Amino acid sequence: MTVYTGDRFPHWKGNLFVGAMAVTHLRRVVLDGTRVVKEEKLLLRLGRRIRDVRQGRDGLLILTDEAQGSLMRIEPAGNN
């Protein structure tokens, strides 16, 4: 779990990101102080068990996958 503080996704700043192993997605939680105001399930189509999520030094999100032991980077759209 991590709180996003980077600049690569300005609209996500201050959001909480939580890996979900049992339900295979990355959950974005929007907070207003200590109150949850919105939740979004990301990466559902991948069907991956997200074990850990961290913010890299470059401001991108880095995820680890339980089953395959792989690392994934989340980049802003248009950077393909």
C-alpha positions in Angstrom: 0.0 0.0 0.0 1.2 3.5 -0.8 0.1 7.1 -0.8 0.9 8.7 -4.1 3.0 11.9 -3.8 4.6 12.1 -7.2 4.1 14.5 -10.1 3.7 12.0 -13.0 0.0 11.5 -12.1 -1.0 14.9 -10.7 -4.7 13.9 -10.4 -3.7 11.0 -8.2 -1.6 13.0 -5.7 -2.7 12.1 -2.2 -4.6 9.0 -3.3 -4.0 5.7 -1.6 -3.1 2.6 -3.7 -3.7 -0.9 -2.4 -2.9 -4.2 -4.0 -5.7 -6.8 -3.9 -4.5 -10.4 -4.0 -7.9 -12.1 -3.5 -9.8 -10.0 -6.0 -7.0 -9.4 -8.5 -6.9 -5.6 -9.0 -5.2 -2.4 -7.9 -7.5 -0.3 -5.8 -7.3 3.5 -5.9 -8.8 5.2 -2.8 -9.5 9.0 -2.9 -9.4 10.6 0.5 -10.7 13.8 1.9 -8.7 14.0 5.1 -9.4 10.7 6.7 -12.7 10.1 4.9 -12.9 7.9 1.8 -14.8 9.8 -0.9 -14.2 7.5 -3.9 -12.8 4.1 -4.8 -11.7 2.8 -8.2 -10.6 -0.7 -9.2 -7.7 -0.6 -11.7 -6.1 -3.3 -13.8 -9.1 -5.7 -13.5 -8.5 -7.2 -17.0 -5.0 -8.4 -16.0 -6.4 -10.8 -13.4 -3.2 -10.4 -11.4 -2.8 -10.8 -7.7 -1.1 -7.6 -6.7 1.1 -8.3 -3.7 2.8 -4.8 -3.3 2.5 -1.3 -4.7 5.1 1.4 -4.3 6.0 4.7 -5.8 9.3 4.8 -7.6 11.8 7.6 -7.5 10.6 8.6 -11.0 7.0 9.1 -9.7 5.6 6.0 -11.4 3.8 3.2 -9.6 5.6 -0.1 -9.3 3.6 -3.3 -8.6 4.6 -6.8 -7.8 2.6 -9.8 -8.9 2.1 -12.7 -6.6 1.8 -15.6 -9.0 4.4 -14.7 -11.6 6.7 -12.7 -9.4 6.9 -10.0 -12.0 7.3 -6.2 -11.6 4.9 -3.9 -13.5 5.2 -0.1 -13.9 2.2 2.1 -14.3 2.9 5.0 -16.7 0.8 7.9 -17.8 -1.2 7.3 -21.0 0.6 8.4 -24.1 4.1 7.2 -23.0 4.0 3.9 -24.9 
